[in-house]
Amino acid sequence: MDTQTAFEILANTDRQHIVEELLENDGRTTVGDLSQQLAARRKNDAGETELERAKLELYHNHLPRLEDHGVIAFDRRTGDVVLRDGSGLEPYLNDPTRKRSVPLDS
């Protein structure tokens, strides 16, 4: 994966979190777990509205984008998310020097 593509993928902190979560948990998670984590990151006590918002963003933005780049496989029916190839992104997540150069959303 080229640097520009890696930066585009990691430009959003939610996508960074998704990739890190998969790398730390044997490459598997679910939309339900990710929704809860993303909603909780936004608000300490995430209610149903934040949870639904996080789930919609996962289904319609973040997971399809990661899937299009071959980073994950996503089963819309079951909600399972599986890491396919995060090797192109991992250096940018683990190297503090490079991570600082990834443009973060606000």
PyRosetta script that sets phi, psi and omega in degrees:
from pyrosetta import init, pose_from_sequence

init()
pose = pose_from_sequence("MDTQTAFEILANTDRQHIVEELLENDGRTTVGDLSQQLAARRKNDAGETELERAKLELYHNHLPRLEDHGVIAFDRRTGDVVLRDGSGLEPYLNDPTRKRSVPLDS")
pose.set_psi(1, 132.7)
pose.set_omega(1, -179.8)
pose.set_phi(2, -77.4)
pose.set_psi(2, 162.0)
pose.set_omega(2, -175.3)
pose.set_phi(3, -60.6)
pose.set_psi(3, -42.2)
pose.set_omega(3, -178.8)
pose.set_phi(4, -60.8)
pose.set_psi(4, -43.3)
pose.set_omega(4, 178.9)
pose.set_phi(5, -64.8)
pose.set_psi(5, -43.5)
pose.set_omega(5, 178.4)
pose.set_phi(6, -59.4)
pose.set_psi(6, -43.2)
pose.set_omega(6, 179.4)
pose.set_phi(7, -65.2)
pose.set_psi(7, -40.6)
pose.set_omega(7, 178.3)
pose.set_phi(8, -61.6)
pose.set_psi(8, -42.7)
pose.set_omega(8, -179.9)
pose.set_phi(9, -66.3)
pose.set_psi(9, -43.7)
pose.set_omega(9, -174.9)
pose.set_phi(10, -89.1)
pose.set_psi(10, 5.8)
pose.set_omega(10, 179.8)
pose.set_phi(11, -66.7)
pose.set_psi(11, -17.7)
pose.set_omega(11, -179.9)
pose.set_phi(12, -108.7)
pose.set_psi(12, 130.1)
pose.set_omega(12, -176.8)
pose.set_phi(13, -65.9)
pose.set_psi(13, -28.1)
pose.set_omega(13, 176.2)
pose.set_phi(14, -64.8)
pose.set_psi(14, -42.5)
pose.set_omega(14, 178.1)
pose.set_phi(15, -67.2)
pose.set_psi(15, -36.4)
pose.set_omega(15, 175.0)
pose.set_phi(16, -58.8)
pose.set_psi(16, -45.5)
pose.set_omega(16, -179.2)
pose.set_phi(17, -62.2)
pose.set_psi(17, -42.1)
pose.set_omega(17, -179.6)
pose.set_phi(18, -60.0)
pose.set_psi(18, -48.9)
pose.set_omega(18, -178.9)
pose.set_phi(19, -64.6)
pose.set_psi(19, -44.3)
pose.set_omega(19, 178.4)
pose.set_phi(20, -61.3)
pose.set_psi(20, -41.6)
pose.set_omega(20, 179.0)
pose.set_phi(21, -60.2)
pose.set_psi(21, -44.7)
pose.set_omega(21, 179.5)
pose.set_phi(22, -65.9)
pose.set_psi(22, -42.6)
pose.set_omega(22, -180.0)
pose.set_phi(23, -64.0)
pose.set_psi(23, -34.2)
pose.set_omega(23, -177.9)
pose.set_phi(24, -83.4)
pose.set_psi(24, -16.2)
pose.set_omega(24, -173.4)
pose.set_phi(25, -123.9)
pose.set_psi(25, 50.1)
pose.set_omega(25, 175.2)
pose.set_phi(26, 56.3)
pose.set_psi(26, 25.4)
pose.set_omega(26, 173.2)
pose.set_phi(27, 76.1)
pose.set_psi(27, 16.6)
pose.set_omega(27, -178.9)
pose.set_phi(28, -136.3)
pose.set_psi(28, 141.3)
pose.set_omega(28, 172.4)
pose.set_phi(29, -161.4)
pose.set_psi(29, -174.9)
pose.set_omega(29, 178.8)
pose.set_phi(30, -130.0)
pose.set_psi(30, 160.1)
pose.set_omega(30, 176.3)
pose.set_phi(31, -60.4)
pose.set_psi(31, -38.4)
pose.set_omega(31, 179.3)
pose.set_phi(32, -59.8)
pose.set_psi(32, -47.5)
pose.set_omega(32, 179.2)
pose.set_phi(33, -64.8)
pose.set_psi(33, -44.5)
pose.set_omega(33, 179.6)
pose.set_phi(34, -63.6)
pose.set_psi(34, -40.1)
pose.set_omega(34, 179.1)
pose.set_phi(35, -59.5)
pose.set_psi(35, -45.7)
pose.set_omega(35, 179.9)
pose.set_phi(36, -63.0)
pose.set_psi(36, -42.5)
pose.set_omega(36, -178.9)
pose.set_phi(37, -66.2)
pose.set_psi(37, -44.6)
pose.set_omega(37, -178.6)
pose.set_phi(38, -67.1)
pose.set_psi(38, -41.5)
pose.set_omega(38, 178.3)
pose.set_phi(39, -63.7)
pose.set_psi(39, -40.6)
pose.set_omega(39, -179.7)
pose.set_phi(40, -68.3)
pose.set_psi(40, -31.2)
pose.set_omega(40, 177.9)
pose.set_phi(41, -66.7)
pose.set_psi(41, -30.6)
pose.set_omega(41, -179.3)
pose.set_phi(42, -79.6)
pose.set_psi(42, -38.5)
pose.set_omega(42, -178.5)
pose.set_phi(43, -140.8)
pose.set_psi(43, 139.5)
pose.set_omega(43, -179.3)
pose.set_phi(44, -60.8)
pose.set_psi(44, -36.8)
pose.set_omega(44, -179.8)
pose.set_phi(45, -118.4)
pose.set_psi(45, 77.5)
pose.set_omega(45, -174.7)
pose.set_phi(46, -70.7)
pose.set_psi(46, 123.4)
pose.set_omega(46, 178.2)
pose.set_phi(47, -91.0)
pose.set_psi(47, -172.3)
pose.set_omega(47, -178.2)
pose.set_phi(48, -60.8)
pose.set_psi(48, -35.9)
pose.set_omega(48, -179.1)
pose.set_phi(49, -63.8)
pose.set_psi(49, -47.6)
pose.set_omega(49, 178.6)
pose.set_phi(50, -65.1)
pose.set_psi(50, -38.0)
pose.set_omega(50, 179.2)
pose.set_phi(51, -63.8)
pose.set_psi(51, -44.4)
pose.set_omega(51, 178.9)
pose.set_phi(52, -66.1)
pose.set_psi(52, -40.1)
pose.set_omega(52, 178.1)
pose.set_phi(53, -61.5)
pose.set_psi(53, -45.1)
pose.set_omega(53, 179.1)
pose.set_phi(54, -62.1)
pose.set_psi(54, -42.8)
pose.set_omega(54, -179.8)
pose.set_phi(55, -63.5)
pose.set_psi(55, -43.1)
pose.set_omega(55, 178.7)
pose.set_phi(56, -62.7)
pose.set_psi(56, -42.9)
pose.set_omega(56, 178.3)
pose.set_phi(57, -63.3)
pose.set_psi(57, -37.9)
pose.set_omega(57, 177.2)
pose.set_phi(58, -63.8)
pose.set_psi(58, -51.1)
pose.set_omega(58, -176.6)
pose.set_phi(59, -66.2)
pose.set_psi(59, -37.4)
pose.set_omega(59, -171.0)
pose.set_phi(60, -105.3)
pose.set_psi(60, -7.5)
pose.set_omega(60, -178.4)
pose.set_phi(61, -133.2)
pose.set_psi(61, -72.1)
pose.set_omega(61, -168.3)
pose.set_phi(62, -65.2)
pose.set_psi(62, -50.3)
pose.set_omega(62, -177.0)
pose.set_phi(63, -67.4)
pose.set_psi(63, -43.4)
pose.set_omega(63, 175.7)
pose.set_phi(64, -61.0)
pose.set_psi(64, -37.5)
pose.set_omega(64, 179.7)
pose.set_phi(65, -64.9)
pose.set_psi(65, -44.7)
pose.set_omega(65, 177.8)
pose.set_phi(66, -66.2)
pose.set_psi(66, -36.8)
pose.set_omega(66, 178.4)
pose.set_phi(67, -67.7)
pose.set_psi(67, -40.8)
pose.set_omega(67, 178.7)
pose.set_phi(68, -60.1)
pose.set_psi(68, -29.9)
pose.set_omega(68, 179.7)
pose.set_phi(69, -92.7)
pose.set_psi(69, 5.7)
pose.set_omega(69, 176.2)
pose.set_phi(70, 76.8)
pose.set_psi(70, 13.4)
pose.set_omega(70, -178.8)
pose.set_phi(71, -77.8)
pose.set_psi(71, -39.2)
pose.set_omega(71, -177.9)
pose.set_phi(72, -131.3)
pose.set_psi(72, 165.4)
pose.set_omega(72, 164.9)
pose.set_phi(73, -116.0)
pose.set_psi(73, 135.0)
pose.set_omega(73, -173.9)
pose.set_phi(74, -130.3)
pose.set_psi(74, 119.8)
pose.set_omega(74, 177.9)
pose.set_phi(75, -97.4)
pose.set_psi(75, 104.9)
pose.set_omega(75, -177.5)
pose.set_phi(76, -63.4)
pose.set_psi(76, -29.7)
pose.set_omega(76, -177.5)
pose.set_phi(77, -71.5)
pose.set_psi(77, -45.9)
pose.set_omega(77, -177.2)
pose.set_phi(78, -94.7)
pose.set_psi(78, -20.4)
pose.set_omega(78, -176.6)
pose.set_phi(79, 82.9)
pose.set_psi(79, 9.4)
pose.set_omega(79, 179.5)
pose.set_phi(80, -77.7)
pose.set_psi(80, 138.9)
pose.set_omega(80, 178.0)
pose.set_phi(81, -124.5)
pose.set_psi(81, 126.5)
pose.set_omega(81, -176.3)
pose.set_phi(82, -128.3)
pose.set_psi(82, 132.4)
pose.set_omega(82, 176.7)
pose.set_phi(83, -70.2)
pose.set_psi(83, 127.2)
pose.set_omega(83, 176.3)
pose.set_phi(84, -99.3)
pose.set_psi(84, -52.1)
pose.set_omega(84, -179.2)
pose.set_phi(85, -155.1)
pose.set_psi(85, 98.2)
pose.set_omega(85, 177.4)
pose.set_phi(86, -101.3)
pose.set_psi(86, 7.1)
pose.set_omega(86, -174.8)
pose.set_phi(87, -62.4)
pose.set_psi(87, -31.9)
pose.set_omega(87, 179.4)
pose.set_phi(88, -73.3)
pose.set_psi(88, -19.6)
pose.set_omega(88, -178.5)
pose.set_phi(89, -100.8)
pose.set_psi(89, -27.6)
pose.set_omega(89, -174.1)
pose.set_phi(90, -54.7)
pose.set_psi(90, -42.0)
pose.set_omega(90, 179.8)
pose.set_phi(91, -60.2)
pose.set_psi(91, -31.8)
pose.set_omega(91, -178.6)
pose.set_phi(92, -78.5)
pose.set_psi(92, -20.4)
pose.set_omega(92, 178.0)
pose.set_phi(93, -87.3)
pose.set_psi(93, -30.6)
pose.set_omega(93, -174.5)
pose.set_phi(94, -98.3)
pose.set_psi(94, -20.7)
pose.set_omega(94, -178.3)
pose.set_phi(95, -94.1)
pose.set_psi(95, 107.5)
pose.set_omega(95, -175.7)
pose.set_phi(96, -59.2)
pose.set_psi(96, -28.8)
pose.set_omega(96, 179.4)
pose.set_phi(97, -69.3)
pose.set_psi(97, -46.8)
pose.set_omega(97, 178.4)
pose.set_phi(98, -70.3)
pose.set_psi(98, -38.2)
pose.set_omega(98, -177.8)
pose.set_phi(99, -58.8)
pose.set_psi(99, -37.0)
pose.set_omega(99, 179.8)
pose.set_phi(100, -64.8)
pose.set_psi(100, -26.5)
pose.set_omega(100, -177.8)
pose.set_phi(101, -85.5)
pose.set_psi(101, -6.7)
pose.set_omega(101, 175.6)
pose.set_phi(102, -76.6)
pose.set_psi(102, 124.8)
pose.set_omega(102, 179.6)
pose.set_phi(103, -68.0)
pose.set_psi(103, 124.0)
pose.set_omega(103, -178.5)
pose.set_phi(104, -98.7)
pose.set_psi(104, 147.4)
pose.set_omega(104, 174.9)
pose.set_phi(105, -77.2)
pose.set_psi(105, 162.4)
pose.set_omega(105, -179.0)
pose.set_phi(106, -100.3)
pose.dump_pdb("model.pdb")
